[in-house]
Amino acid sequence: MKCRECSGELEVARSCGRVRMRCTSCGKEYQIHEVAADLDDKTVAILERYTAIIYD
Ligand SMILES: [Zn+2]
């Protein structure tokens, strides 16, 4: 999925037990709820893997 600032690619970033989306181009970070409406299938699949880890 794309960054709202620069259209760069967002990657899932996990830190301190929280999962965020981070732009690989400009470095802007988004909380998951901020971008929830735009999540694509690929990103959702990644997040499901992370939440499985976090809440295990
Ligand atoms: Zn960006």
N, CA, C, O and the ligand as a Tripos MOL2 file, in Angstrom:
@<TRIPOS>MOLECULE
protein
  225   223    57     0     0
PROTEIN
NO_CHARGES

@<TRIPOS>ATOM
      1 N           0.8310   -1.1930    0.0000 N.3       1 MET1
      2 CA          0.0000    0.0000    0.0000 C.3       1 MET1
      3 C           0.8700    1.2500    0.0000 C.2       1 MET1
      4 O           2.0690    1.1800    0.2710 O.2       1 MET1
      5 N           0.2690    2.3810   -0.3010 N.am      2 LYS2
      6 CA          1.0360    3.5920   -0.5770 C.3       2 LYS2
      7 C           0.9310    4.6220    0.5440 C.2       2 LYS2
      8 O          -0.0940    4.7440    1.2140 O.2       2 LYS2
      9 N           2.0100    5.3480    0.7190 N.am      3 CYS3
     10 CA          2.0680    6.4650    1.6570 C.3       3 CYS3
     11 C           1.1650    7.5940    1.1750 C.2       3 CYS3
     12 O           1.0800    7.8640   -0.0230 O.2       3 CYS3
     13 N           0.4940    8.2480    2.1130 N.am      4 ARG4
     14 CA         -0.3890    9.3600    1.7400 C.3       4 ARG4
     15 C           0.3870   10.6360    1.4500 C.2       4 ARG4
     16 O          -0.1170   11.5430    0.7890 O.2       4 ARG4
     17 N           1.6150   10.6990    1.9490 N.am      5 GLU5
     18 CA          2.4270   11.9060    1.7550 C.3       5 GLU5
     19 C           3.1610   11.8810    0.4300 C.2       5 GLU5
     20 O           3.1990   12.8850   -0.2820 O.2       5 GLU5
     21 N           3.7430   10.7420    0.0960 N.am      6 CYS6
     22 CA          4.6680   10.7200   -1.0410 C.3       6 CYS6
     23 C           4.4040    9.5610   -1.9990 C.2       6 CYS6
     24 O           5.1150    9.4150   -2.9930 O.2       6 CYS6
     25 N           3.3950    8.7350   -1.7190 N.am      7 SER7
     26 CA          3.0840    7.5730   -2.5560 C.3       7 SER7
     27 C           4.1860    6.5240   -2.5480 C.2       7 SER7
     28 O           4.2250    5.6570   -3.4210 O.2       7 SER7
     29 N           5.0740    6.5970   -1.5740 N.am      8 GLY8
     30 CA          6.0690    5.5410   -1.3910 C.3       8 GLY8
     31 C           5.4070    4.2870   -0.8450 C.2       8 GLY8
     32 O           4.2410    4.2990   -0.4520 O.2       8 GLY8
     33 N           6.1670    3.2130   -0.8300 N.am      9 GLU9
     34 CA          5.6360    1.9360   -0.3610 C.3       9 GLU9
     35 C           5.6690    1.8900    1.1640 C.2       9 GLU9
     36 O           6.6780    2.2280    1.7840 O.2       9 GLU9
     37 N           4.5470    1.4670    1.7630 N.am     10 LEU10
     38 CA          4.5120    1.2920    3.2140 C.3      10 LEU10
     39 C           4.8940   -0.1270    3.5730 C.2      10 LEU10
     40 O           4.5080   -1.0790    2.8940 O.2      10 LEU10
     41 N           5.6640   -0.2620    4.6550 N.am     11 GLU11
     42 CA          5.9900   -1.5900    5.1580 C.3      11 GLU11
     43 C           5.4990   -1.6820    6.5930 C.2      11 GLU11
     44 O           5.3420   -0.6680    7.2740 O.2      11 GLU11
     45 N           5.2580   -2.9000    7.0440 N.am     12 VAL12
     46 CA          4.8410   -3.1210    8.4200 C.3      12 VAL12
     47 C           6.0760   -3.0190    9.3050 C.2      12 VAL12
     48 O           7.0830   -3.6840    9.0610 O.2      12 VAL12
     49 N           5.9910   -2.1840   10.3310 N.am     13 ALA13
     50 CA          7.1120   -1.9910   11.2420 C.3      13 ALA13
     51 C           6.6570   -2.3380   12.6540 C.2      13 ALA13
     52 O           5.6440   -1.8250   13.1290 O.2      13 ALA13
     53 N           7.3930   -3.1920   13.3110 N.am     14 ARG14
     54 CA          7.0260   -3.6190   14.6520 C.3      14 ARG14
     55 C           8.0710   -3.1070   15.6290 C.2      14 ARG14
     56 O           9.2670   -3.3400   15.4550 O.2      14 ARG14
     57 N           7.6070   -2.4040   16.6600 N.am     15 SER15
     58 CA          8.5450   -1.9190   17.6640 C.3      15 SER15
     59 C           7.8400   -1.8030   18.9970 C.2      15 SER15
     60 O           6.6940   -1.3570   19.0680 O.2      15 SER15
     61 N           8.5290   -2.2070   20.0580 N.am     16 CYS16
     62 CA          7.9970   -2.0940   21.4130 C.3      16 CYS16
     63 C           6.6030   -2.6960   21.5310 C.2      16 CYS16
     64 O           5.7580   -2.1630   22.2500 O.2      16 CYS16
     65 N           6.3560   -3.7920   20.8400 N.am     17 GLY17
     66 CA          5.0810   -4.4670   20.9490 C.3      17 GLY17
     67 C           3.9650   -3.8270   20.1700 C.2      17 GLY17
     68 O           2.8320   -4.3080   20.2000 O.2      17 GLY17
     69 N           4.2660   -2.7360   19.4620 N.am     18 ARG18
     70 CA          3.2440   -2.0850   18.6380 C.3      18 ARG18
     71 C           3.5790   -2.2840   17.1720 C.2      18 ARG18
     72 O           4.7460   -2.3450   16.7860 O.2      18 ARG18
     73 N           2.5530   -2.3810   16.3780 N.am     19 VAL19
     74 CA          2.7510   -2.5400   14.9420 C.3      19 VAL19
     75 C           2.2980   -1.2670   14.2500 C.2      19 VAL19
     76 O           1.1980   -0.7720   14.4960 O.2      19 VAL19
     77 N           3.1390   -0.7460   13.3950 N.am     20 ARG20
     78 CA          2.8170    0.4640   12.6370 C.3      20 ARG20
     79 C           3.1310    0.2230   11.1790 C.2      20 ARG20
     80 O           3.7780   -0.7570   10.8100 O.2      20 ARG20
     81 N           2.6590    1.1370   10.3670 N.am     21 MET21
     82 CA          3.0480    1.1430    8.9660 C.3      21 MET21
     83 C           4.0640    2.2600    8.7920 C.2      21 MET21
     84 O           3.8370    3.3830    9.2420 O.2      21 MET21
     85 N           5.1860    1.9590    8.1380 N.am     22 ARG22
     86 CA          6.2060    2.9830    7.9240 C.3      22 ARG22
     87 C           6.4900    3.0980    6.4380 C.2      22 ARG22
     88 O           6.5980    2.0970    5.7290 O.2      22 ARG22
     89 N           6.6090    4.3300    5.9840 N.am     23 CYS23
     90 CA          6.9130    4.5780    4.5760 C.3      23 CYS23
     91 C           8.3890    4.3010    4.3250 C.2      23 CYS23
     92 O           9.2520    4.8010    5.0470 O.2      23 CYS23
     93 N           8.6760    3.5020    3.3010 N.am     24 THR24
     94 CA         10.0750    3.1950    2.9890 C.3      24 THR24
     95 C          10.7390    4.3460    2.2570 C.2      24 THR24
     96 O          11.9580    4.3520    2.0850 O.2      24 THR24
     97 N           9.9500    5.3200    1.8250 N.am     25 SER25
     98 CA         10.5030    6.4460    1.0660 C.3      25 SER25
     99 C          10.7660    7.6590    1.9600 C.2      25 SER25
    100 O          11.8940    8.1480    2.0130 O.2      25 SER25
    101 N           9.7400    8.1520    2.6650 N.am     26 CYS26
    102 CA          9.9100    9.3660    3.4710 C.3      26 CYS26
    103 C          10.0020    9.0760    4.9630 C.2      26 CYS26
    104 O          10.3290    9.9680    5.7460 O.2      26 CYS26
    105 N           9.7150    7.8320    5.3690 N.am     27 GLY27
    106 CA          9.8780    7.4590    6.7660 C.3      27 GLY27
    107 C           8.6970    7.7950    7.6530 C.2      27 GLY27
    108 O           8.7490    7.5400    8.8560 O.2      27 GLY27
    109 N           7.6300    8.3610    7.0990 N.am     28 LYS28
    110 CA          6.4590    8.6820    7.9070 C.3      28 LYS28
    111 C           5.8400    7.4040    8.4560 C.2      28 LYS28
    112 O           5.7430    6.3970    7.7550 O.2      28 LYS28
    113 N           5.4200    7.4590    9.7240 N.am     29 GLU29
    114 CA          4.7920    6.2990   10.3360 C.3      29 GLU29
    115 C           3.3030    6.5490   10.5260 C.2      29 GLU29
    116 O           2.8720    7.6550   10.8540 O.2      29 GLU29
    117 N           2.5400    5.5020   10.3130 N.am     30 TYR30
    118 CA          1.0930    5.5560   10.4960 C.3      30 TYR30
    119 C           0.6920    4.5180   11.5140 C.2      30 TYR30
    120 O           1.2090    3.4010   11.5100 O.2      30 TYR30
    121 N          -0.2400    4.8880   12.4010 N.am     31 GLN31
    122 CA         -0.8310    3.8780   13.2580 C.3      31 GLN31
    123 C          -1.8020    3.0650   12.4150 C.2      31 GLN31
    124 O          -2.3740    3.5540   11.4410 O.2      31 GLN31
    125 N          -1.9730    1.8140   12.8160 N.am     32 ILE32
    126 CA         -2.7890    0.9220   12.0050 C.3      32 ILE32
    127 C          -4.2070    1.4780   11.8280 C.2      32 ILE32
    128 O          -4.7820    1.3890   10.7430 O.2      32 ILE32
    129 N          -4.7580    2.0440   12.8900 N.am     33 HIS33
    130 CA         -6.1440    2.5240   12.7790 C.3      33 HIS33
    131 C          -6.2670    3.7030   11.8170 C.2      33 HIS33
    132 O          -7.3410    3.9590   11.2720 O.2      33 HIS33
    133 N          -5.1540    4.4200   11.6100 N.am     34 GLU34
    134 CA         -5.1770    5.5500   10.6780 C.3      34 GLU34
    135 C          -5.3390    5.0940    9.2400 C.2      34 GLU34
    136 O          -5.9340    5.7920    8.4200 O.2      34 GLU34
    137 N          -4.8090    3.9250    8.9420 N.am     35 VAL35
    138 CA         -4.8030    3.4440    7.5610 C.3      35 VAL35
    139 C          -5.6980    2.2170    7.3780 C.2      35 VAL35
    140 O          -5.6970    1.5820    6.3230 O.2      35 VAL35
    141 N          -6.4620    1.8980    8.4270 N.am     36 ALA36
    142 CA         -7.2510    0.6610    8.4060 C.3      36 ALA36
    143 C          -8.1480    0.5680    7.1740 C.2      36 ALA36
    144 O          -8.3260   -0.5150    6.6160 O.2      36 ALA36
    145 N          -8.7090    1.6950    6.7510 N.am     37 ALA37
    146 CA         -9.6270    1.6810    5.6150 C.3      37 ALA37
    147 C          -8.9190    1.3730    4.3030 C.2      37 ALA37
    148 O          -9.5510    0.9480    3.3360 O.2      37 ALA37
    149 N          -7.6040    1.5890    4.2700 N.am     38 ASP38
    150 CA         -6.8490    1.4140    3.0290 C.3      38 ASP38
    151 C          -6.0340    0.1290    2.9830 C.2      38 ASP38
    152 O          -5.3550   -0.1440    1.9930 O.2      38 ASP38
    153 N          -6.1000   -0.6580    4.0480 N.am     39 LEU39
    154 CA         -5.2740   -1.8650    4.0950 C.3      39 LEU39
    155 C          -5.6080   -2.7900    2.9300 C.2      39 LEU39
    156 O          -6.7780   -3.0520    2.6510 O.2      39 LEU39
    157 N          -4.5820   -3.2770    2.2610 N.am     40 ASP40
    158 CA         -4.8160   -4.2360    1.1900 C.3      40 ASP40
    159 C          -4.6210   -5.6590    1.7150 C.2      40 ASP40
    160 O          -4.1700   -5.8600    2.8430 O.2      40 ASP40
    161 N          -4.9610   -6.6280    0.8930 N.am     41 ASP41
    162 CA         -4.9460   -8.0250    1.3410 C.3      41 ASP41
    163 C          -3.5640   -8.4590    1.8060 C.2      41 ASP41
    164 O          -3.4230   -9.1780    2.7950 O.2      41 ASP41
    165 N          -2.5610   -8.0170    1.0850 N.am     42 LYS42
    166 CA         -1.1880   -8.4050    1.4140 C.3      42 LYS42
    167 C          -0.8100   -7.8830    2.7970 C.2      42 LYS42
    168 O          -0.2160   -8.6010    3.6010 O.2      42 LYS42
    169 N          -1.1600   -6.6260    3.0640 N.am     43 THR43
    170 CA         -0.8280   -6.0230    4.3520 C.3      43 THR43
    171 C          -1.6100   -6.6780    5.4780 C.2      43 THR43
    172 O          -1.0670   -6.9330    6.5530 O.2      43 THR43
    173 N          -2.8850   -6.9500    5.2320 N.am     44 VAL44
    174 CA         -3.7110   -7.6040    6.2420 C.3      44 VAL44
    175 C          -3.1110   -8.9580    6.6250 C.2      44 VAL44
    176 O          -3.0840   -9.3240    7.8000 O.2      44 VAL44
    177 N          -2.6300   -9.6940    5.6200 N.am     45 ALA45
    178 CA         -2.0300  -11.0010    5.8850 C.3      45 ALA45
    179 C          -0.8040  -10.8580    6.7780 C.2      45 ALA45
    180 O          -0.5900  -11.6710    7.6780 O.2      45 ALA45
    181 N           0.0020   -9.8260    6.5310 N.am     46 ILE46
    182 CA          1.1890   -9.5930    7.3590 C.3      46 ILE46
    183 C           0.7740   -9.2290    8.7780 C.2      46 ILE46
    184 O           1.3440   -9.7310    9.7470 O.2      46 ILE46
    185 N          -0.2170   -8.3570    8.8940 N.am     47 LEU47
    186 CA         -0.6620   -7.9130   10.2170 C.3      47 LEU47
    187 C          -1.2320   -9.0630   11.0260 C.2      47 LEU47
    188 O          -1.0330   -9.1410   12.2380 O.2      47 LEU47
    189 N          -1.9390   -9.9520   10.3480 N.am     48 GLU48
    190 CA         -2.5050  -11.1040   11.0560 C.3      48 GLU48
    191 C          -1.3950  -11.9530   11.6580 C.2      48 GLU48
    192 O          -1.5370  -12.5190   12.7420 O.2      48 GLU48
    193 N          -0.2960  -12.0270   10.9340 N.am     49 ARG49
    194 CA          0.8410  -12.7890   11.4440 C.3      49 ARG49
    195 C           1.4060  -12.0980   12.6860 C.2      49 ARG49
    196 O           1.7380  -12.7570   13.6710 O.2      49 ARG49
    197 N           1.5130  -10.7810   12.6350 N.am     50 TYR50
    198 CA          2.0550  -10.0480   13.7810 C.3      50 TYR50
    199 C           1.1250  -10.1210   14.9820 C.2      50 TYR50
    200 O           1.5830  -10.3360   16.1040 O.2      50 TYR50
    201 N          -0.1480   -9.9480   14.7680 N.am     51 THR51
    202 CA         -1.0560   -9.9830   15.9180 C.3      51 THR51
    203 C          -1.0680  -11.3610   16.5490 C.2      51 THR51
    204 O          -1.2550  -11.4830   17.7590 O.2      51 THR51
    205 N          -0.8730  -12.3990   15.7530 N.am     52 ALA52
    206 CA         -0.7770  -13.7510   16.2970 C.3      52 ALA52
    207 C           0.4070  -13.8370   17.2470 C.2      52 ALA52
    208 O           0.3380  -14.4780   18.2950 O.2      52 ALA52
    209 N           1.5070  -13.1720   16.8570 N.am     53 ILE53
    210 CA          2.6970  -13.1790   17.7090 C.3      53 ILE53
    211 C           2.4420  -12.3840   18.9890 C.2      53 ILE53
    212 O           2.7620  -12.8330   20.0890 O.2      53 ILE53
    213 N           1.8590  -11.1930   18.8230 N.am     54 ILE54
    214 CA          1.6950  -10.2750   19.9520 C.3      54 ILE54
    215 C           0.7450  -10.8600   20.9940 C.2      54 ILE54
    216 O           0.9930  -10.7550   22.1950 O.2      54 ILE54
    217 N          -0.3210  -11.4640   20.5390 N.am     55 TYR55
    218 CA         -1.3460  -11.9000   21.4950 C.3      55 TYR55
    219 C          -1.2410  -13.3660   21.8790 C.2      55 TYR55
    220 O          -2.0930  -13.8720   22.6100 O.2      55 TYR55
    221 N          -0.2180  -14.0560   21.4020 N.am     56 ASP56
    222 CA         -0.0170  -15.4530   21.7870 C.3      56 ASP56
    223 C           0.1920  -15.5820   23.2880 C.2      56 ASP56
    224 O           0.3760  -16.6890   23.7930 O.2      56 ASP56
    225 ZN          6.0630    8.5700    2.3420 Zn       57 ZN57
@<TRIPOS>BOND
     1     1     2 1
     2     2     3 1
     3     3     4 2
     4     3     5 am
     5     5     6 1
     6     6     7 1
     7     7     8 2
     8     7     9 am
     9     9    10 1
    10    10    11 1
    11    11    12 2
    12    11    13 am
    13    13    14 1
    14    14    15 1
    15    15    16 2
    16    15    17 am
    17    17    18 1
    18    18    19 1
    19    19    20 2
    20    19    21 am
    21    21    22 1
    22    22    23 1
    23    23    24 2
    24    23    25 am
    25    25    26 1
    26    26    27 1
    27    27    28 2
    28    27    29 am
    29    29    30 1
    30    30    31 1
    31    31    32 2
    32    31    33 am
    33    33    34 1
    34    34    35 1
    35    35    36 2
    36    35    37 am
    37    37    38 1
    38    38    39 1
    39    39    40 2
    40    39    41 am
    41    41    42 1
    42    42    43 1
    43    43    44 2
    44    43    45 am
    45    45    46 1
    46    46    47 1
    47    47    48 2
    48    47    49 am
    49    49    50 1
    50    50    51 1
    51    51    52 2
    52    51    53 am
    53    53    54 1
    54    54    55 1
    55    55    56 2
    56    55    57 am
    57    57    58 1
    58    58    59 1
    59    59    60 2
    60    59    61 am
    61    61    62 1
    62    62    63 1
    63    63    64 2
    64    63    65 am
    65    65    66 1
    66    66    67 1
    67    67    68 2
    68    67    69 am
    69    69    70 1
    70    70    71 1
    71    71    72 2
    72    71    73 am
    73    73    74 1
    74    74    75 1
    75    75    76 2
    76    75    77 am
    77    77    78 1
    78    78    79 1
    79    79    80 2
    80    79    81 am
    81    81    82 1
    82    82    83 1
    83    83    84 2
    84    83    85 am
    85    85    86 1
    86    86    87 1
    87    87    88 2
    88    87    89 am
    89    89    90 1
    90    90    91 1
    91    91    92 2
    92    91    93 am
    93    93    94 1
    94    94    95 1
    95    95    96 2
    96    95    97 am
    97    97    98 1
    98    98    99 1
    99    99   100 2
   100    99   101 am
   101   101   102 1
   102   102   103 1
   103   103   104 2
   104   103   105 am
   105   105   106 1
   106   106   107 1
   107   107   108 2
   108   107   109 am
   109   109   110 1
   110   110   111 1
   111   111   112 2
   112   111   113 am
   113   113   114 1
   114   114   115 1
   115   115   116 2
   116   115   117 am
   117   117   118 1
   118   118   119 1
   119   119   120 2
   120   119   121 am
   121   121   122 1
   122   122   123 1
   123   123   124 2
   124   123   125 am
   125   125   126 1
   126   126   127 1
   127   127   128 2
   128   127   129 am
   129   129   130 1
   130   130   131 1
   131   131   132 2
   132   131   133 am
   133   133   134 1
   134   134   135 1
   135   135   136 2
   136   135   137 am
   137   137   138 1
   138   138   139 1
   139   139   140 2
   140   139   141 am
   141   141   142 1
   142   142   143 1
   143   143   144 2
   144   143   145 am
   145   145   146 1
   146   146   147 1
   147   147   148 2
   148   147   149 am
   149   149   150 1
   150   150   151 1
   151   151   152 2
   152   151   153 am
   153   153   154 1
   154   154   155 1
   155   155   156 2
   156   155   157 am
   157   157   158 1
   158   158   159 1
   159   159   160 2
   160   159   161 am
   161   161   162 1
   162   162   163 1
   163   163   164 2
   164   163   165 am
   165   165   166 1
   166   166   167 1
   167   167   168 2
   168   167   169 am
   169   169   170 1
   170   170   171 1
   171   171   172 2
   172   171   173 am
   173   173   174 1
   174   174   175 1
   175   175   176 2
   176   175   177 am
   177   177   178 1
   178   178   179 1
   179   179   180 2
   180   179   181 am
   181   181   182 1
   182   182   183 1
   183   183   184 2
   184   183   185 am
   185   185   186 1
   186   186   187 1
   187   187   188 2
   188   187   189 am
   189   189   190 1
   190   190   191 1
   191   191   192 2
   192   191   193 am
   193   193   194 1
   194   194   195 1
   195   195   196 2
   196   195   197 am
   197   197   198 1
   198   198   199 1
   199   199   200 2
   200   199   201 am
   201   201   202 1
   202   202   203 1
   203   203   204 2
   204   203   205 am
   205   205   206 1
   206   206   207 1
   207   207   208 2
   208   207   209 am
   209   209   210 1
   210   210   211 1
   211   211   212 2
   212   211   213 am
   213   213   214 1
   214   214   215 1
   215   215   216 2
   216   215   217 am
   217   217   218 1
   218   218   219 1
   219   219   220 2
   220   219   221 am
   221   221   222 1
   222   222   223 1
   223   223   224 2
@<TRIPOS>SUBSTRUCTURE
     1 MET1         2 RESIDUE 1 A MET
     2 LYS2         6 RESIDUE 1 A LYS
     3 CYS3        10 RESIDUE 1 A CYS
     4 ARG4        14 RESIDUE 1 A ARG
     5 GLU5        18 RESIDUE 1 A GLU
     6 CYS6        22 RESIDUE 1 A CYS
     7 SER7        26 RESIDUE 1 A SER
     8 GLY8        30 RESIDUE 1 A GLY
     9 GLU9        34 RESIDUE 1 A GLU
    10 LEU10       38 RESIDUE 1 A LEU
    11 GLU11       42 RESIDUE 1 A GLU
    12 VAL12       46 RESIDUE 1 A VAL
    13 ALA13       50 RESIDUE 1 A ALA
    14 ARG14       54 RESIDUE 1 A ARG
    15 SER15       58 RESIDUE 1 A SER
    16 CYS16       62 RESIDUE 1 A CYS
    17 GLY17       66 RESIDUE 1 A GLY
    18 ARG18       70 RESIDUE 1 A ARG
    19 VAL19       74 RESIDUE 1 A VAL
    20 ARG20       78 RESIDUE 1 A ARG
    21 MET21       82 RESIDUE 1 A MET
    22 ARG22       86 RESIDUE 1 A ARG
    23 CYS23       90 RESIDUE 1 A CYS
    24 THR24       94 RESIDUE 1 A THR
    25 SER25       98 RESIDUE 1 A SER
    26 CYS26      102 RESIDUE 1 A CYS
    27 GLY27      106 RESIDUE 1 A GLY
    28 LYS28      110 RESIDUE 1 A LYS
    29 GLU29      114 RESIDUE 1 A GLU
    30 TYR30      118 RESIDUE 1 A TYR
    31 GLN31      122 RESIDUE 1 A GLN
    32 ILE32      126 RESIDUE 1 A ILE
    33 HIS33      130 RESIDUE 1 A HIS
    34 GLU34      134 RESIDUE 1 A GLU
    35 VAL35      138 RESIDUE 1 A VAL
    36 ALA36      142 RESIDUE 1 A ALA
    37 ALA37      146 RESIDUE 1 A ALA
    38 ASP38      150 RESIDUE 1 A ASP
    39 LEU39      154 RESIDUE 1 A LEU
    40 ASP40      158 RESIDUE 1 A ASP
    41 ASP41      162 RESIDUE 1 A ASP
    42 LYS42      166 RESIDUE 1 A LYS
    43 THR43      170 RESIDUE 1 A THR
    44 VAL44      174 RESIDUE 1 A VAL
    45 ALA45      178 RESIDUE 1 A ALA
    46 ILE46      182 RESIDUE 1 A ILE
    47 LEU47      186 RESIDUE 1 A LEU
    48 GLU48      190 RESIDUE 1 A GLU
    49 ARG49      194 RESIDUE 1 A ARG
    50 TYR50      198 RESIDUE 1 A TYR
    51 THR51      202 RESIDUE 1 A THR
    52 ALA52      206 RESIDUE 1 A ALA
    53 ILE53      210 RESIDUE 1 A ILE
    54 ILE54      214 RESIDUE 1 A ILE
    55 TYR55      218 RESIDUE 1 A TYR
    56 ASP56      222 RESIDUE 1 A ASP
    57 ZN57       225 GROUP 0 **** ****
